[in-house]
């Protein structure tokens, strides 16, 4: 019997659901191999009927699992016990973080890239679901993710998912009350969904709109929740586990991306979903540094109602200028991306495009011309930003070459030392050097990559 494939995903429900596309890829690439997934039992038990065909194990089984031999092992969890087990596991190929002599290391270009995003994700446009699996495709060819077909509704039923993992990621009660009332006035019936911790919130909203039976918060298990979600025409939701469940089931979604989340990374990823986020430069942060989460104030119930009704009636969206709206799509490689509605890309979004294409070009050089074209847009429309990037990259390359020639053991790169336009790139190089213990070979590689990034600025 072929050796099994192993996935360690010991995070929350949404993270586990986001690993299902990876499973589909593995089923396609390794059709005769059993797939084992280590996850929290509270999540995998109700999700088993909805998941691809795998064998689930709880974290308590890790030590026994470490004695097995695998064809492939992928760690999607940064929990210490998962990283420690990855060091021991015998596998022909490994991806993800692992401990080596007590220090954290990461196998795989895209898994290392994902690790480098911690507190440094401003210009990242790659979704977690893609970053989990891109290392399976070394040249980015044959990447053809499979998505659940969109459901066909018609009953005018809308699910409002009230909560999220933290209060800063979801609207306050007054917002949900106003939104529910406006949807009812437009002849749509809202259901209020959430877990046990949203019971009071659900009761508050249901009583305010005088529809007590609409409150289903804390009353449904995950299987019952999935069965209900399958019947709705639209799910209006913050970034939370039920949103990922709805996306997996093919339910139309209007995602309210607020708080310390970035829609590119953890929003819905299947094509033709709709995402709203605040028209603010700090939107998509890792951790809010403003008082009272100013981004949440950009979402007004009437603006969201108008967009929801337009989606359901297949009409053109009218976007409040305080918000940015995007439709999920796939690029020519099949990688998830966002297409903006009625919004001309600003400097930040133009820089997003440079680094997206550049990182793809590091794996497949045929894609580098797209990064250069995107940089030319920066040069034409934002010359001061272009000049800053040019000068700073030259300086960093000179310093790195000097360190390589002098064997400077105190050399280091830090994304904190550069402007936001360069932090994604420098943060990755910083992580790459750390991951390779600042070896001479890794310094040579960083110098060659820096030189390649400088070539983007020559037309």
Secondary structure as UniProt FT lines:
FT   STRAND          4..8
FT   HELIX           13..18
FT   HELIX           20..29
FT   TURN            31..32
FT   STRAND          35..38
FT   HELIX           41..47
FT   HELIX           48..50
FT   STRAND          55..57
FT   HELIX           59..61
FT   HELIX           62..65
FT   TURN            66..67
FT   STRAND          69..75
FT   HELIX           80..88
FT   STRAND          90..100
FT   TURN            101..102
FT   STRAND          103..107
FT   HELIX           109..116
FT   TURN            117..119
FT   TURN            122..123
FT   HELIX           128..131
FT   TURN            132..133
FT   HELIX           134..136
FT   TURN            138..139
FT   TURN            141..142
FT   STRAND          157..161
FT   HELIX           167..169
FT   HELIX           173..185
FT   TURN            186..187
FT   STRAND          189..193
FT   HELIX           196..198
FT   HELIX           199..208
FT   TURN            209..210
FT   HELIX           212..214
FT   TURN            217..219
FT   HELIX           222..229
FT   TURN            230..231
FT   STRAND          234..237
FT   HELIX           241..249
FT   STRAND          253..257
FT   HELIX           263..266
FT   TURN            271..272
FT   STRAND          274..278
FT   TURN            281..284
FT   TURN            291..292
FT   HELIX           294..298
FT   HELIX           301..312
FT   TURN            313..314
FT   TURN            321..322
FT   STRAND          323..330
FT   TURN            332..333
FT   STRAND          336..340
FT   HELIX           347..363
FT   HELIX           365..367
FT   HELIX           368..381
FT   HELIX           383..406
FT   TURN            409..410
FT   HELIX           415..417
FT   HELIX           420..435
FT   TURN            436..438
FT   HELIX           440..455
FT   TURN            456..457
//
